[in-house]
Amino acid sequence: RTGTGGGGGSVAVYVANLQWWTTDAEVESACAEFGRVAGLKFFEEKSNGKSKGYALVTFVDSADADACLQGLNG
């Protein structure tokens, strides 16, 4: 979990152990169960464009990010 610090602001959750073929829509759908998703960034291999298996999901509200972290962990 990463944040912008201070009050409010968006907070990002690191989502890992994804298959390389996982789509942004699948990750966003899974995370949206916990709150409003503001953005999503996959990390890709430069050599072939395939996902490295992790993404950073940014939530509008930090409480939603915490709920996602708890809900997806384990």
HTML snippet that shows the backbone in 3Dmol.js (N, CA, C, O; Angstrom):
<script src="https://3Dmol.org/build/3Dmol-min.js"></script>
<div id="view" style="width:600px;height:400px;position:relative"></div>
<script>
const pdb = `
ATOM      1  N   ARG A   1       0.858  -1.174   0.000  1.00  0.00           N
ATOM      2  CA  ARG A   1       0.000   0.000   0.000  1.00  0.00           C
ATOM      3  C   ARG A   1       0.895   1.225   0.000  1.00  0.00           C
ATOM      4  O   ARG A   1       1.826   1.319   0.800  1.00  0.00           O
ATOM      5  N   THR A   2       0.618   2.160  -0.892  1.00  0.00           N
ATOM      6  CA  THR A   2       1.347   3.422  -0.929  1.00  0.00           C
ATOM      7  C   THR A   2       0.340   4.556  -0.886  1.00  0.00           C
ATOM      8  O   THR A   2      -0.779   4.418  -1.380  1.00  0.00           O
ATOM      9  N   GLY A   3       0.730   5.664  -0.304  1.00  0.00           N
ATOM     10  CA  GLY A   3      -0.202   6.779  -0.191  1.00  0.00           C
ATOM     11  C   GLY A   3       0.426   8.090  -0.580  1.00  0.00           C
ATOM     12  O   GLY A   3       1.625   8.186  -0.843  1.00  0.00           O
ATOM     13  N   THR A   4      -0.421   9.095  -0.610  1.00  0.00           N
ATOM     14  CA  THR A   4       0.053  10.433  -0.947  1.00  0.00           C
ATOM     15  C   THR A   4       0.427  11.210   0.305  1.00  0.00           C
ATOM     16  O   THR A   4       0.910  12.340   0.221  1.00  0.00           O
ATOM     17  N   GLY A   5       0.201  10.597   1.476  1.00  0.00           N
ATOM     18  CA  GLY A   5       0.518  11.277   2.726  1.00  0.00           C
ATOM     19  C   GLY A   5      -0.516  12.333   3.037  1.00  0.00           C
ATOM     20  O   GLY A   5      -1.369  12.642   2.204  1.00  0.00           O
ATOM     21  N   GLY A   6      -0.444  12.882   4.225  1.00  0.00           N
ATOM     22  CA  GLY A   6      -1.377  13.937   4.598  1.00  0.00           C
ATOM     23  C   GLY A   6      -2.799  13.432   4.700  1.00  0.00           C
ATOM     24  O   GLY A   6      -3.026  12.239   4.902  1.00  0.00           O
ATOM     25  N   GLY A   7      -3.741  14.316   4.563  1.00  0.00           N
ATOM     26  CA  GLY A   7      -5.149  13.953   4.699  1.00  0.00           C
ATOM     27  C   GLY A   7      -5.786  13.656   3.368  1.00  0.00           C
ATOM     28  O   GLY A   7      -5.532  14.341   2.377  1.00  0.00           O
ATOM     29  N   GLY A   8      -6.614  12.636   3.346  1.00  0.00           N
ATOM     30  CA  GLY A   8      -7.342  12.285   2.117  1.00  0.00           C
ATOM     31  C   GLY A   8      -6.406  11.802   1.036  1.00  0.00           C
ATOM     32  O   GLY A   8      -5.431  11.103   1.313  1.00  0.00           O
ATOM     33  N   GLY A   9      -6.697  12.168  -0.179  1.00  0.00           N
ATOM     34  CA  GLY A   9      -5.837  11.779  -1.288  1.00  0.00           C
ATOM     35  C   GLY A   9      -6.012  10.335  -1.677  1.00  0.00           C
ATOM     36  O   GLY A   9      -6.625   9.553  -0.950  1.00  0.00           O
ATOM     37  N   SER A  10      -5.476   9.986  -2.818  1.00  0.00           N
ATOM     38  CA  SER A  10      -5.596   8.628  -3.306  1.00  0.00           C
ATOM     39  C   SER A  10      -4.521   7.741  -2.698  1.00  0.00           C
ATOM     40  O   SER A  10      -3.464   8.212  -2.278  1.00  0.00           O
ATOM     41  N   VAL A  11      -4.814   6.461  -2.662  1.00  0.00           N
ATOM     42  CA  VAL A  11      -3.900   5.471  -2.116  1.00  0.00           C
ATOM     43  C   VAL A  11      -3.830   4.301  -3.080  1.00  0.00           C
ATOM     44  O   VAL A  11      -4.851   3.882  -3.626  1.00  0.00           O
ATOM     45  N   ALA A  12      -2.638   3.774  -3.292  1.00  0.00           N
ATOM     46  CA  ALA A  12      -2.450   2.669  -4.228  1.00  0.00           C
ATOM     47  C   ALA A  12      -2.174   1.366  -3.482  1.00  0.00           C
ATOM     48  O   ALA A  12      -1.539   1.348  -2.427  1.00  0.00           O
ATOM     49  N   VAL A  13      -2.672   0.282  -4.066  1.00  0.00           N
ATOM     50  CA  VAL A  13      -2.450  -1.053  -3.537  1.00  0.00           C
ATOM     51  C   VAL A  13      -1.682  -1.847  -4.581  1.00  0.00           C
ATOM     52  O   VAL A  13      -2.042  -1.856  -5.758  1.00  0.00           O
ATOM     53  N   TYR A  14      -0.631  -2.509  -4.144  1.00  0.00           N
ATOM     54  CA  TYR A  14       0.189  -3.359  -4.998  1.00  0.00           C
ATOM     55  C   TYR A  14      -0.484  -4.732  -5.068  1.00  0.00           C
ATOM     56  O   TYR A  14      -0.680  -5.381  -4.040  1.00  0.00           O
ATOM     57  N   VAL A  15      -0.835  -5.172  -6.272  1.00  0.00           N
ATOM     58  CA  VAL A  15      -1.488  -6.466  -6.476  1.00  0.00           C
ATOM     59  C   VAL A  15      -0.512  -7.342  -7.253  1.00  0.00           C
ATOM     60  O   VAL A  15      -0.081  -6.990  -8.352  1.00  0.00           O
ATOM     61  N   ALA A  16      -0.167  -8.501  -6.659  1.00  0.00           N
ATOM     62  CA  ALA A  16       0.845  -9.363  -7.267  1.00  0.00           C
ATOM     63  C   ALA A  16       0.306 -10.772  -7.490  1.00  0.00           C
ATOM     64  O   ALA A  16      -0.848 -11.072  -7.186  1.00  0.00           O
ATOM     65  N   ASN A  17       1.164 -11.621  -8.024  1.00  0.00           N
ATOM     66  CA  ASN A  17       0.847 -13.021  -8.314  1.00  0.00           C
ATOM     67  C   ASN A  17      -0.238 -13.147  -9.371  1.00  0.00           C
ATOM     68  O   ASN A  17      -1.086 -14.036  -9.301  1.00  0.00           O
ATOM     69  N   LEU A  18      -0.204 -12.254 -10.348  1.00  0.00           N
ATOM     70  CA  LEU A  18      -1.157 -12.302 -11.455  1.00  0.00           C
ATOM     71  C   LEU A  18      -0.563 -13.102 -12.604  1.00  0.00           C
ATOM     72  O   LEU A  18       0.647 -13.071 -12.829  1.00  0.00           O
ATOM     73  N   GLN A  19      -1.406 -13.811 -13.324  1.00  0.00           N
ATOM     74  CA  GLN A  19      -0.960 -14.482 -14.539  1.00  0.00           C
ATOM     75  C   GLN A  19      -0.682 -13.412 -15.593  1.00  0.00           C
ATOM     76  O   GLN A  19      -1.309 -12.353 -15.560  1.00  0.00           O
ATOM     77  N   TRP A  20       0.217 -13.650 -16.506  1.00  0.00           N
ATOM     78  CA  TRP A  20       0.574 -12.617 -17.480  1.00  0.00           C
ATOM     79  C   TRP A  20      -0.589 -12.242 -18.380  1.00  0.00           C
ATOM     80  O   TRP A  20      -0.600 -11.149 -18.947  1.00  0.00           O
ATOM     81  N   TRP A  21      -1.568 -13.126 -18.522  1.00  0.00           N
ATOM     82  CA  TRP A  21      -2.710 -12.846 -19.400  1.00  0.00           C
ATOM     83  C   TRP A  21      -3.873 -12.154 -18.675  1.00  0.00           C
ATOM     84  O   TRP A  21      -4.903 -11.880 -19.289  1.00  0.00           O
ATOM     85  N   THR A  22      -3.717 -11.871 -17.381  1.00  0.00           N
ATOM     86  CA  THR A  22      -4.768 -11.171 -16.635  1.00  0.00           C
ATOM     87  C   THR A  22      -4.988  -9.790 -17.247  1.00  0.00           C
ATOM     88  O   THR A  22      -4.031  -9.068 -17.524  1.00  0.00           O
ATOM     89  N   THR A  23      -6.247  -9.429 -17.456  1.00  0.00           N
ATOM     90  CA  THR A  23      -6.552  -8.132 -18.080  1.00  0.00           C
ATOM     91  C   THR A  23      -6.760  -7.048 -17.028  1.00  0.00           C
ATOM     92  O   THR A  23      -7.015  -7.326 -15.857  1.00  0.00           O
ATOM     93  N   ASP A  24      -6.644  -5.807 -17.485  1.00  0.00           N
ATOM     94  CA  ASP A  24      -6.903  -4.688 -16.584  1.00  0.00           C
ATOM     95  C   ASP A  24      -8.355  -4.708 -16.112  1.00  0.00           C
ATOM     96  O   ASP A  24      -8.636  -4.351 -14.968  1.00  0.00           O
ATOM     97  N   ALA A  25      -9.269  -5.117 -16.970  1.00  0.00           N
ATOM     98  CA  ALA A  25     -10.684  -5.183 -16.598  1.00  0.00           C
ATOM     99  C   ALA A  25     -10.909  -6.196 -15.472  1.00  0.00           C
ATOM    100  O   ALA A  25     -11.729  -5.962 -14.584  1.00  0.00           O
ATOM    101  N   GLU A  26     -10.194  -7.306 -15.505  1.00  0.00           N
ATOM    102  CA  GLU A  26     -10.332  -8.318 -14.454  1.00  0.00           C
ATOM    103  C   GLU A  26      -9.816  -7.798 -13.115  1.00  0.00           C
ATOM    104  O   GLU A  26     -10.453  -7.996 -12.080  1.00  0.00           O
ATOM    105  N   VAL A  27      -8.676  -7.139 -13.138  1.00  0.00           N
ATOM    106  CA  VAL A  27      -8.110  -6.602 -11.903  1.00  0.00           C
ATOM    107  C   VAL A  27      -8.999  -5.487 -11.364  1.00  0.00           C
ATOM    108  O   VAL A  27      -9.290  -5.436 -10.169  1.00  0.00           O
ATOM    109  N   GLU A  28      -9.427  -4.597 -12.251  1.00  0.00           N
ATOM    110  CA  GLU A  28     -10.278  -3.493 -11.817  1.00  0.00           C
ATOM    111  C   GLU A  28     -11.592  -4.008 -11.244  1.00  0.00           C
ATOM    112  O   GLU A  28     -12.068  -3.495 -10.231  1.00  0.00           O
ATOM    113  N   SER A  29     -12.180  -5.012 -11.877  1.00  0.00           N
ATOM    114  CA  SER A  29     -13.432  -5.585 -11.392  1.00  0.00           C
ATOM    115  C   SER A  29     -13.262  -6.192 -10.005  1.00  0.00           C
ATOM    116  O   SER A  29     -14.107  -5.993  -9.132  1.00  0.00           O
ATOM    117  N   ALA A  30     -12.177  -6.931  -9.798  1.00  0.00           N
ATOM    118  CA  ALA A  30     -11.925  -7.547  -8.494  1.00  0.00           C
ATOM    119  C   ALA A  30     -11.712  -6.488  -7.413  1.00  0.00           C
ATOM    120  O   ALA A  30     -12.196  -6.634  -6.291  1.00  0.00           O
ATOM    121  N   CYS A  31     -10.996  -5.435  -7.752  1.00  0.00           N
ATOM    122  CA  CYS A  31     -10.702  -4.391  -6.772  1.00  0.00           C
ATOM    123  C   CYS A  31     -11.880  -3.457  -6.546  1.00  0.00           C
ATOM    124  O   CYS A  31     -12.027  -2.903  -5.456  1.00  0.00           O
ATOM    125  N   ALA A  32     -12.713  -3.275  -7.547  1.00  0.00           N
ATOM    126  CA  ALA A  32     -13.863  -2.373  -7.437  1.00  0.00           C
ATOM    127  C   ALA A  32     -14.894  -2.885  -6.431  1.00  0.00           C
ATOM    128  O   ALA A  32     -15.754  -2.125  -5.984  1.00  0.00           O
ATOM    129  N   GLU A  33     -14.814  -4.158  -6.076  1.00  0.00           N
ATOM    130  CA  GLU A  33     -15.702  -4.690  -5.035  1.00  0.00           C
ATOM    131  C   GLU A  33     -15.469  -3.986  -3.701  1.00  0.00           C
ATOM    132  O   GLU A  33     -16.342  -3.995  -2.834  1.00  0.00           O
ATOM    133  N   PHE A  34     -14.299  -3.380  -3.534  1.00  0.00           N
ATOM    134  CA  PHE A  34     -13.927  -2.757  -2.271  1.00  0.00           C
ATOM    135  C   PHE A  34     -14.056  -1.242  -2.279  1.00  0.00           C
ATOM    136  O   PHE A  34     -13.955  -0.609  -1.228  1.00  0.00           O
ATOM    137  N   GLY A  35     -14.280  -0.650  -3.448  1.00  0.00           N
ATOM    138  CA  GLY A  35     -14.435   0.797  -3.524  1.00  0.00           C
ATOM    139  C   GLY A  35     -14.113   1.326  -4.913  1.00  0.00           C
ATOM    140  O   GLY A  35     -13.859   0.566  -5.847  1.00  0.00           O
ATOM    141  N   ARG A  36     -14.130   2.650  -5.022  1.00  0.00           N
ATOM    142  CA  ARG A  36     -13.896   3.297  -6.321  1.00  0.00           C
ATOM    143  C   ARG A  36     -12.427   3.277  -6.706  1.00  0.00           C
ATOM    144  O   ARG A  36     -11.567   3.768  -5.975  1.00  0.00           O
ATOM    145  N   VAL A  37     -12.160   2.699  -7.865  1.00  0.00           N
ATOM    146  CA  VAL A  37     -10.801   2.629  -8.403  1.00  0.00           C
ATOM    147  C   VAL A  37     -10.545   3.883  -9.233  1.00  0.00           C
ATOM    148  O   VAL A  37     -11.324   4.216 -10.126  1.00  0.00           O
ATOM    149  N   ALA A  38      -9.454   4.569  -8.934  1.00  0.00           N
ATOM    150  CA  ALA A  38      -9.103   5.792  -9.663  1.00  0.00           C
ATOM    151  C   ALA A  38      -8.188   5.503 -10.841  1.00  0.00           C
ATOM    152  O   ALA A  38      -8.191   6.241 -11.826  1.00  0.00           O
ATOM    153  N   GLY A  39      -7.401   4.433 -10.746  1.00  0.00           N
ATOM    154  CA  GLY A  39      -6.476   4.116 -11.821  1.00  0.00           C
ATOM    155  C   GLY A  39      -5.835   2.758 -11.615  1.00  0.00           C
ATOM    156  O   GLY A  39      -5.930   2.153 -10.548  1.00  0.00           O
ATOM    157  N   LEU A  40      -5.182   2.300 -12.666  1.00  0.00           N
ATOM    158  CA  LEU A  40      -4.569   0.976 -12.646  1.00  0.00           C
ATOM    159  C   LEU A  40      -3.359   0.988 -13.566  1.00  0.00           C
ATOM    160  O   LEU A  40      -3.433   1.479 -14.692  1.00  0.00           O
ATOM    161  N   LYS A  41      -2.241   0.445 -13.085  1.00  0.00           N
ATOM    162  CA  LYS A  41      -1.038   0.378 -13.912  1.00  0.00           C
ATOM    163  C   LYS A  41      -0.437  -1.011 -13.800  1.00  0.00           C
ATOM    164  O   LYS A  41      -0.068  -1.457 -12.713  1.00  0.00           O
ATOM    165  N   PHE A  42      -0.341  -1.695 -14.945  1.00  0.00           N
ATOM    166  CA  PHE A  42       0.359  -2.972 -15.022  1.00  0.00           C
ATOM    167  C   PHE A  42       1.828  -2.701 -15.278  1.00  0.00           C
ATOM    168  O   PHE A  42       2.185  -1.706 -15.909  1.00  0.00           O
ATOM    169  N   PHE A  43       2.673  -3.586 -14.789  1.00  0.00           N
ATOM    170  CA  PHE A  43       4.099  -3.505 -15.082  1.00  0.00           C
ATOM    171  C   PHE A  43       4.410  -4.605 -16.078  1.00  0.00           C
ATOM    172  O   PHE A  43       4.062  -5.767 -15.868  1.00  0.00           O
ATOM    173  N   GLU A  44       5.077  -4.226 -17.176  1.00  0.00           N
ATOM    174  CA  GLU A  44       5.304  -5.156 -18.287  1.00  0.00           C
ATOM    175  C   GLU A  44       6.790  -5.346 -18.562  1.00  0.00           C
ATOM    176  O   GLU A  44       7.620  -4.481 -18.283  1.00  0.00           O
ATOM    177  N   GLU A  45       7.088  -6.519 -19.122  1.00  0.00           N
ATOM    178  CA  GLU A  45       8.440  -6.795 -19.597  1.00  0.00           C
ATOM    179  C   GLU A  45       8.680  -5.939 -20.834  1.00  0.00           C
ATOM    180  O   GLU A  45       7.864  -5.940 -21.756  1.00  0.00           O
ATOM    181  N   LYS A  46       9.772  -5.221 -20.861  1.00  0.00           N
ATOM    182  CA  LYS A  46      10.068  -4.368 -22.024  1.00  0.00           C
ATOM    183  C   LYS A  46      10.329  -5.190 -23.275  1.00  0.00           C
ATOM    184  O   LYS A  46      10.008  -4.756 -24.381  1.00  0.00           O
ATOM    185  N   SER A  47      10.905  -6.369 -23.110  1.00  0.00           N
ATOM    186  CA  SER A  47      11.299  -7.174 -24.261  1.00  0.00           C
ATOM    187  C   SER A  47      10.120  -7.765 -25.038  1.00  0.00           C
ATOM    188  O   SER A  47      10.195  -7.921 -26.257  1.00  0.00           O
ATOM    189  N   ASN A  48       9.022  -8.095 -24.327  1.00  0.00           N
ATOM    190  CA  ASN A  48       7.914  -8.746 -25.033  1.00  0.00           C
ATOM    191  C   ASN A  48       6.543  -8.146 -24.735  1.00  0.00           C
ATOM    192  O   ASN A  48       5.556  -8.562 -25.342  1.00  0.00           O
ATOM    193  N   GLY A  49       6.451  -7.195 -23.834  1.00  0.00           N
ATOM    194  CA  GLY A  49       5.181  -6.541 -23.530  1.00  0.00           C
ATOM    195  C   GLY A  49       4.246  -7.328 -22.632  1.00  0.00           C
ATOM    196  O   GLY A  49       3.143  -6.869 -22.333  1.00  0.00           O
ATOM    197  N   LYS A  50       4.673  -8.514 -22.196  1.00  0.00           N
ATOM    198  CA  LYS A  50       3.833  -9.313 -21.298  1.00  0.00           C
ATOM    199  C   LYS A  50       3.911  -8.759 -19.881  1.00  0.00           C
ATOM    200  O   LYS A  50       4.917  -8.177 -19.477  1.00  0.00           O
ATOM    201  N   SER A  51       2.838  -8.952 -19.146  1.00  0.00           N
ATOM    202  CA  SER A  51       2.782  -8.508 -17.765  1.00  0.00           C
ATOM    203  C   SER A  51       3.836  -9.209 -16.926  1.00  0.00           C
ATOM    204  O   SER A  51       4.125 -10.388 -17.129  1.00  0.00           O
ATOM    205  N   LYS A  52       4.408  -8.472 -15.983  1.00  0.00           N
ATOM    206  CA  LYS A  52       5.347  -9.064 -15.032  1.00  0.00           C
ATOM    207  C   LYS A  52       4.606  -9.784 -13.910  1.00  0.00           C
ATOM    208  O   LYS A  52       5.225 -10.448 -13.079  1.00  0.00           O
ATOM    209  N   GLY A  53       3.282  -9.652 -13.886  1.00  0.00           N
ATOM    210  CA  GLY A  53       2.490 -10.342 -12.870  1.00  0.00           C
ATOM    211  C   GLY A  53       2.107  -9.488 -11.680  1.00  0.00           C
ATOM    212  O   GLY A  53       1.670 -10.001 -10.650  1.00  0.00           O
ATOM    213  N   TYR A  54       2.275  -8.180 -11.827  1.00  0.00           N
ATOM    214  CA  TYR A  54       1.822  -7.299 -10.753  1.00  0.00           C
ATOM    215  C   TYR A  54       1.336  -5.977 -11.316  1.00  0.00           C
ATOM    216  O   TYR A  54       1.685  -5.563 -12.421  1.00  0.00           O
ATOM    217  N   ALA A  55       0.506  -5.333 -10.493  1.00  0.00           N
ATOM    218  CA  ALA A  55      -0.097  -4.067 -10.897  1.00  0.00           C
ATOM    219  C   ALA A  55      -0.235  -3.163  -9.677  1.00  0.00           C
ATOM    220  O   ALA A  55      -0.187  -3.624  -8.537  1.00  0.00           O
ATOM    221  N   LEU A  56      -0.402  -1.900  -9.931  1.00  0.00           N
ATOM    222  CA  LEU A  56      -0.642  -0.909  -8.896  1.00  0.00           C
ATOM    223  C   LEU A  56      -2.044  -0.347  -9.131  1.00  0.00           C
ATOM    224  O   LEU A  56      -2.320   0.247 -10.174  1.00  0.00           O
ATOM    225  N   VAL A  57      -2.913  -0.541  -8.159  1.00  0.00           N
ATOM    226  CA  VAL A  57      -4.302  -0.092  -8.266  1.00  0.00           C
ATOM    227  C   VAL A  57      -4.489   1.092  -7.330  1.00  0.00           C
ATOM    228  O   VAL A  57      -4.261   0.975  -6.127  1.00  0.00           O
ATOM    229  N   THR A  58      -4.900   2.223  -7.870  1.00  0.00           N
ATOM    230  CA  THR A  58      -5.102   3.427  -7.082  1.00  0.00           C
ATOM    231  C   THR A  58      -6.583   3.591  -6.773  1.00  0.00           C
ATOM    232  O   THR A  58      -7.433   3.513  -7.660  1.00  0.00           O
ATOM    233  N   PHE A  59      -6.874   3.820  -5.495  1.00  0.00           N
ATOM    234  CA  PHE A  59      -8.242   4.026  -5.035  1.00  0.00           C
ATOM    235  C   PHE A  59      -8.475   5.493  -4.716  1.00  0.00           C
ATOM    236  O   PHE A  59      -7.547   6.207  -4.336  1.00  0.00           O
ATOM    237  N   VAL A  60      -9.705   5.936  -4.869  1.00  0.00           N
ATOM    238  CA  VAL A  60     -10.084   7.313  -4.559  1.00  0.00           C
ATOM    239  C   VAL A  60      -9.978   7.556  -3.060  1.00  0.00           C
ATOM    240  O   VAL A  60      -9.555   8.629  -2.628  1.00  0.00           O
ATOM    241  N   ASP A  61     -10.360   6.565  -2.270  1.00  0.00           N
ATOM    242  CA  ASP A  61     -10.424   6.711  -0.812  1.00  0.00           C
ATOM    243  C   ASP A  61      -9.489   5.710  -0.144  1.00  0.00           C
ATOM    244  O   ASP A  61      -9.432   4.548  -0.547  1.00  0.00           O
ATOM    245  N   SER A  62      -8.764   6.149   0.865  1.00  0.00           N
ATOM    246  CA  SER A  62      -7.816   5.264   1.543  1.00  0.00           C
ATOM    247  C   SER A  62      -8.510   4.120   2.265  1.00  0.00           C
ATOM    248  O   SER A  62      -7.935   3.037   2.381  1.00  0.00           O
ATOM    249  N   ALA A  63      -9.736   4.327   2.756  1.00  0.00           N
ATOM    250  CA  ALA A  63     -10.473   3.246   3.421  1.00  0.00           C
ATOM    251  C   ALA A  63     -10.793   2.132   2.428  1.00  0.00           C
ATOM    252  O   ALA A  63     -10.786   0.955   2.790  1.00  0.00           O
ATOM    253  N   ASP A  64     -11.072   2.497   1.186  1.00  0.00           N
ATOM    254  CA  ASP A  64     -11.327   1.493   0.142  1.00  0.00           C
ATOM    255  C   ASP A  64     -10.057   0.700  -0.151  1.00  0.00           C
ATOM    256  O   ASP A  64     -10.112  -0.513  -0.354  1.00  0.00           O
ATOM    257  N   ALA A  65      -8.918   1.382  -0.171  1.00  0.00           N
ATOM    258  CA  ALA A  65      -7.640   0.707  -0.391  1.00  0.00           C
ATOM    259  C   ALA A  65      -7.356  -0.273   0.741  1.00  0.00           C
ATOM    260  O   ALA A  65      -6.894  -1.388   0.499  1.00  0.00           O
ATOM    261  N   ASP A  66      -7.632   0.142   1.974  1.00  0.00           N
ATOM    262  CA  ASP A  66      -7.441  -0.755   3.112  1.00  0.00           C
ATOM    263  C   ASP A  66      -8.346  -1.971   3.012  1.00  0.00           C
ATOM    264  O   ASP A  66      -7.920  -3.091   3.293  1.00  0.00           O
ATOM    265  N   ALA A  67      -9.600  -1.754   2.609  1.00  0.00           N
ATOM    266  CA  ALA A  67     -10.549  -2.865   2.460  1.00  0.00           C
ATOM    267  C   ALA A  67     -10.068  -3.828   1.377  1.00  0.00           C
ATOM    268  O   ALA A  67     -10.181  -5.042   1.542  1.00  0.00           O
ATOM    269  N   CYS A  68      -9.542  -3.313   0.292  1.00  0.00           N
ATOM    270  CA  CYS A  68      -9.004  -4.144  -0.783  1.00  0.00           C
ATOM    271  C   CYS A  68      -7.812  -4.945  -0.293  1.00  0.00           C
ATOM    272  O   CYS A  68      -7.703  -6.144  -0.553  1.00  0.00           O
ATOM    273  N   LEU A  69      -6.942  -4.288   0.402  1.00  0.00           N
ATOM    274  CA  LEU A  69      -5.744  -4.943   0.927  1.00  0.00           C
ATOM    275  C   LEU A  69      -6.138  -6.110   1.823  1.00  0.00           C
ATOM    276  O   LEU A  69      -5.573  -7.198   1.712  1.00  0.00           O
ATOM    277  N   GLN A  70      -7.093  -5.893   2.699  1.00  0.00           N
ATOM    278  CA  GLN A  70      -7.559  -6.950   3.608  1.00  0.00           C
ATOM    279  C   GLN A  70      -8.317  -8.031   2.838  1.00  0.00           C
ATOM    280  O   GLN A  70      -8.148  -9.219   3.114  1.00  0.00           O
ATOM    281  N   GLY A  71      -9.141  -7.636   1.885  1.00  0.00           N
ATOM    282  CA  GLY A  71      -9.975  -8.579   1.153  1.00  0.00           C
ATOM    283  C   GLY A  71      -9.215  -9.474   0.216  1.00  0.00           C
ATOM    284  O   GLY A  71      -9.564 -10.644   0.062  1.00  0.00           O
ATOM    285  N   LEU A  72      -8.172  -8.951  -0.421  1.00  0.00           N
ATOM    286  CA  LEU A  72      -7.417  -9.742  -1.395  1.00  0.00           C
ATOM    287  C   LEU A  72      -6.224 -10.454  -0.786  1.00  0.00           C
ATOM    288  O   LEU A  72      -5.676 -11.366  -1.406  1.00  0.00           O
ATOM    289  N   ASN A  73      -5.811 -10.069   0.398  1.00  0.00           N
ATOM    290  CA  ASN A  73      -4.644 -10.673   1.038  1.00  0.00           C
ATOM    291  C   ASN A  73      -5.029 -12.028   1.616  1.00  0.00           C
ATOM    292  O   ASN A  73      -5.797 -12.113   2.575  1.00  0.00           O
ATOM    293  N   GLY A  74      -4.493 -13.071   1.030  1.00  0.00           N
ATOM    294  CA  GLY A  74      -4.783 -14.411   1.547  1.00  0.00           C
ATOM    295  C   GLY A  74      -5.719 -15.080   0.688  1.00  0.00           C
ATOM    296  O   GLY A  74      -6.092 -16.223   0.952  1.00  0.00           O
TER     297      GLY A  74
END
`;
const viewer = $3Dmol.createViewer("view");
viewer.addModel(pdb, "pdb");
viewer.setStyle({}, {cartoon: {color: "spectrum"}});
viewer.zoomTo();
viewer.render();
</script>
